Amino acid sequence: MFKKNNQEGYIQVMEGIERKTLVYGENTLLAEFALKKGSILPRHHHSQEQTGYLVKGSLKLSVGNEMFEVKPGDSWCIPGDSEHWAEVLEDSVAVEVFSPVRGDYLPKDDG
């Protein structure tokens, strides 16, 4: 699968948090998140491993009992079923890979 860069396909997940599925295959899914300063991604967990990279901005990321201040160029890997949450400290963009594929992140027109 190959997709050209464009500004379409963003979905508002909650106030201040948008997600765009970029590409996916049989085992992985790549998503981009646009995060507004002051937003909170609530504590949650899912079965997929989640590997991410902060492109721009600043976050506080909590994984299990650990808290990280995340700056551009920093990356993380959250094991499946690990509780995590984030606070957006400034407008940010993060890119994340989920494995296995998150069915709830698949574009509606793809499946």
N, C-alpha and C positions, 0 to 999 in steps of 0.2 A: 504494500500500500504506500502511495506517495501523495502528499497533499501540498499544494503551494500555500504560502503565507497569505492570509486575508483576515479581515476584521469581523467576519461573520461567524456565527455558531456559538457565541457566548450565551450561557444560561445562568440566570441569577439563582444561586443556591440559597442564599439568605441575604439579609440586608448587608451591603458592602462587600459581598463575596460572589464573584462570577467564575464559572468554570467553562473551559472549552476543551473538548476531546480533540486532540491533534491527529494521532494515528493509533492503530491497534493491530495486533496480530493474534495468533493462536494463544500465546502465553503472556503477553504484556500489553499494557495500554498506557499511552503518553498523554498527559493532560496539562493544560496551562491554567493557572489561577490568577485572576486580577483581584487584589485585596485592598480595600480602602482603609486608611488610617482610622483607628478606633474600633474596628470590627473585631469580634470574637468568634472564633470557630469553636463551638462547644465541645466539651469532653465527649469522646466517642471511641469506638473501636470497630474493626472490620477484619475479615479473615485474610485479606490481601496484604502482602508485604508492600510497603510504600517507600520509595526512594525518591528524594527530592533535591532540588538545587534552587537557591534564591538568586534570581536574575537581578532584581533591584528592590530597594526598600529595606525594611527592618522588621523583624518579628521576635516575639518571645514564643518558644516552642517547648511544650511540656510533653515528655514521653515517659510513661510510668511515673517514677518518683524523681526524675531528673528534669531540670529546666535549662534551656539553652537560649542565649541571645544570638539571633541569626542575622548575619550581614551578607551583602552581595558576595557571591562566590562560595559561600558556605553550603554544605550539603549534608544530608541525613538519610538514614535508613531505619524505618520503623518496622519491627517484626509484625507479622500478622497477629491479630487479636490483642495487640498492645494498646492500652488506653492512652490517648493523646489529645491535646487541644492546643490552640494558638491564639495569641493576641497580636493584632497588627499594629505596630508602633508608628509606621509611616506607609503611605501608598506603596504597594509592593507587587511584584510579579514573581511567582514560583512555578517551576516546571517539575512535574512528578510522574514517576512510572509506577504502575500498579501491576502486581503479579500474584495470582493469575488475574486475568482480565476482569474488571468490574462490570458486570452486565448492566448495572444501573447507570453507568457512564457511557454506554454505547449510544451513538446518535440514533434518534428515532427512525430516520429514513434508512439506516444501515442494519438495524436489527435487533 
